[in-house]
Amino acid sequence: MKIATFNINGIKARLPRLIEWLEETKPDVACLQEIKSQDDGFPADEFEKVGYQAIWHGQKSFNGVAILAKSDHALTERMRGLPGDQSDEQARYLEAEVGGVIVANLYLPNGNPQPGPKFDYKLAWMERLRARMQRLWAEEKPVIVLGDFNVIPEDKDVWSPPAMEDDALMQPASRDAYRRLLTDGWTDALDTLNPRGGVWTFWDYQRGAWQRDHGFRIDHCLLSPELADRLEAAGVDKDARGREKASDHAPVWVEVRS
């Protein structure tokens, strides 16, 4: 079973690239972030044409998450919106069950500029996420929590630590919050199979970042023990970032034994 995450950075603007990637790589499940579409504008019919069903949690102009699954898989929505703050209306979390695996798709807040209210919101969101992940852990089922975490976990995950040292993605508090997820027992699939680092998932549109390979890793796939035991491979479809009108993120995927 192949499960992928892809911050698409505007589903309407990137739809040709997204369809192209789905047809080329054929993931069983694809989790999308930053769809930047209201619910009634989501192009579900375009995915049906290439063999995918979809659920989505949209928001006008920004945020938004979706889960696509091959049409021969049972796709059951479990939750939309991260629990813990009834005043939070941002569309950043969607949870489903696909083929016996619980899939939690997230778009974690960026947090810039920091310090300030946006960074405070990021850290509070991460605490709510940890609480949800602890509840998922307690179910003792195969679970994958994946998406754009907007956290660079370690210096090995960025082309130049000094270049990003003031960014919310690399602040000690952000890293500590991410590390607490791992110490709860979750497995960072991409890091586990690439322990030396140097694997990027994001390249900014500015300053020739793609051409100079000035990237960093912020898209992660965290596995519960029940799924980590089935991990076979993980990688980044880096070539997708170099195509015309591409997202600034590349797709990240894991393969687990069914």
N, C-alpha and C positions, 0 to 999 in steps of 0.2 A: 504494500500500500504506500503510495507516494502522496505526501501532504506538503503543501507549499504555502508561503506567505509572500505577498507582493503589495507594497505601497504603490498604488498606481498613479497617485497625484493627479486625480481628475479623470473619472472613468470615461466621460464623453470625449475628452481630448485624446485619450490613450487607447480608445476602444480597438482600433485596428491592430495596434501593437499587442494588446492583451489577447485578442482572438488568435493572432499569429502565434503567440507564446503557448497558449492552451493547445493549439493543434500540433505544435512541434513537440512539446514535452509531455502532454497528456497526464497531468497530475490527477489523482483520484479526487483530491480535495484542494481547492485554492482559496485561501483567505485573503481578502483585499482590504486595504486601508486607504483613507483619504479619497473615497469615491466622489466626494464633493457633489452629491446629488440628493435631491429630495426623494422620498419614497416613490412618489408617482412618476418620477423621471428615470427610474432605474431601468436599464435596457435588458430586462430579463429575457425577452424574446430572442435577442441576439445570441445569448448563451445557449438557449434551447436548440438553436440551429446547429450548434457544434457539439451537442450531446451533454449539456450541463444544466442542472436545476440550480436554483439560487434562493437564498434568503438574504435580507439586507435590512440595515438600520441606518437610514439616511438623515441628512441635515442639509439645509440650503447653503450652498457656496463653500462649505468647508467641513472637515471631519468626515464621518460616515464609514461604516464597515459592512462587508458582505462576505458570505461563505458560498462558494460554488462547489457542487459535487456532481460527479458523473451520474447520469440519469439512471443507471442500474444500481445505484447505492440508495439505501434508505437514509433520507436527510430529515432529521427531526429537530426543530428549534427547542432549546431549553431555556434560554434567557436572553433578553436584550437590555442593555444598560447595566453598568456595574453597581451592585448594591452598596448601601452605606451612606448615601447622601441624596435625599429625595429632591433637593434643590438643583442637582446637577442634571442639566438637560442636554449636555453634549453627547453626540452619538459616537461613542468610542469603544463599545464592548458588545460582542455578540457570541452566544454560546449555543452549540448544537451537538447532536450525536450523529455520527456517520459511520456505518459499518462496524458498530460496536466500540468505536473510539469517541470519547468526548473531546470536542474541538472548541477551544476558547480563543477567539480572535480579538485582538486588541490594538488600539492606536493610542499609546500612552502620551500624555501631554508633553510638549516640548520643554516648557519651563522658562524660556527666555522672554524678556531679560531677567537676569538674576543679579542680586536678590530682588524680591518683590512678590506681588500677589500671584503671578503666573507660576513662579517657582514653588511657592507655598502650595498651590493647587496641585502641581505635579507630585510633590512629596505626599500630600494627603491622598491623592489618587493611588499612589503606589502602596500605601498602607491598606487602602480598601481592596486593592488587587491581592495583596498577600492574604488578607482575611478570606477572600473568595477562593483563592488557590488552596488554602488550608481546608476549606469545606470540600473542595473537589478531591483533595488528597484522601480525606476521610472516607470517600466512596469506594476506595480501593479498586478502581477501574483504570483501564488504559486512558490516559489523558494527555493531550498536548495543548500547551498554552503558547501561542505564537502571534507574531505581528511586529509592528514598529514600536519598540520599547523606548526609543529616544534616550537610550543610555549607552555610552561607550564603556564597557565593563572594566577594561584594563588598558594600560598604555600600549600594549601589544596590539590593540584593536583600532589604532588610529595611525595615520601616516606620520603625524608630527604632534606629539603631546603638547609641546609649547604653543603650537598654533591654536589649540582648542582649550587651553587651560582655564579660560574665563567663561567658557560656554556651559550652559546648564546641563548639557549632555554628559559632562565629565566632572561635575562637582563631587566632592567627597560624599555629600549627603545622597546624591543620586546613585553613586556607585555602592554605597553602603546599603541602600534600600534594595538594589538589585542583588547584592551579595546575600542579603537575608533570605531572598527567595531560594537561592541555591543551597544555603545551609539548612533550609527546611527539607531538603532532599531531592529537589528537582535537578534534572540533568540538562545542561546547555549542550544540545546536540552538536552544533557546529564547532563549538570550542573543544568539546571532547575529542572530536576527530581531527582537529587542527590546533593542537596545544601550543604551538609556537606562535600562533597569531598570524598577522599579516594578511588576513582575509577581510575584504571590505564588502559592504552591502549598499553603501551610499556614496555618491560623488556629487558635490554641489554643481549647479549650473554655472556658478561664477568662477572667475579666476583660472579658467582652464583646468579645473579639478579633474575632470574625466581624462583629458588628454595627458595630464601629468601623473595620473593614478594617485591623486591626493584624496583618498577616501577613508572611510571608517566603518566600523561594524555596529549597527544599531538595531538590526532586524534579527530577532532571536526565536528559537524554537526550544521550549522547555518541556521535558518529558517526565511524567510520573514514573516510579519504579516499574510499574506493570508494563509501560510502553518502552522505557529505556532498555529493558532486557531484550526487546525485539528490534533494537536499532541496527540497521545494516549500513546505511550511508547517509551523508548529508552534504550539501554543496550550495553553491551560488551560481545562477545562470548569468554570469557577468556579461556575456555578449549582448544581452537584451538592453543593457544600459547604453551601448554604443550605437543603437539604431536611431533612425530619424524620428523625431518627436517622441523620444523615450522619456519615461519617468526618471527622476533622479535617483531612484532606488533600483536595485536588481532583485529578481525573485530569489528566495531562499527556500530550500526544500529538504525534507528528510524522507528516507525510505525505511519502513518497518515491516517485519514479517507479519503476514496476515494471520 
